[in-house]
Structures are given as C-alpha cells and as structure tokens.
Amino acid sequence: MGFAFRKAGGSALMSSGRMVYIGERVALGGIILQFVSYGFFCVLLVKNHISIRLGNASPAYESCRMIISALYFSSAFISVRSPSF
C-alpha cells in the first residue's frame, strides 16, 4: 500500500502546477505509511521472539530460530539503508 502511494505521488510530481504539491504530500504519506507498517512488523517480530524465548509458545516454533535470526539481520540492513529511520 505504501509503495502504491509513493508511486502515485511520484507520478503527480511529474506534472506541473498544484499537482506537484499534491504529489509531494502523497509521496510523503506513502513513506509514512511504509514506515508505520514496517515498525508494526518489527514490534510483532520482537513480541513473538520474546514469547518463544520465555517458553510461552508451542515447541514447534523453536525450529523458527534461524528464520527469526534472518529477519533480524535483514531488518538491520533495511533500517541502515532507509533514510526515514
């Protein structure tokens, strides 16, 4: 959804007049939406990881340790790359 807003805002930026102002706002809204959804994903990841480590989750989730590590690793690179963080 955030990518769609950014794409629409970028298209409006190519216009002239008032559409440039609207395009800036739509693109900024897309970036904010993307930031919020990514933050929500990170919160859920940490919450589930804590739940697994405390033993509140099913033993089947213990095998997800490698996946969680990969998600943390990729999240760190996304946070470093992204200028909005």
Secondary structure, 3 states (H helix, E strand, C coil): CHHHHHHHHHHHHCCCCHHHHHHHHHHHHHHHHHHHHHHHHHHHHHHHHHHHHCCCCCHHHHHHHHHHHHHHHHHHHHHHHCCCC
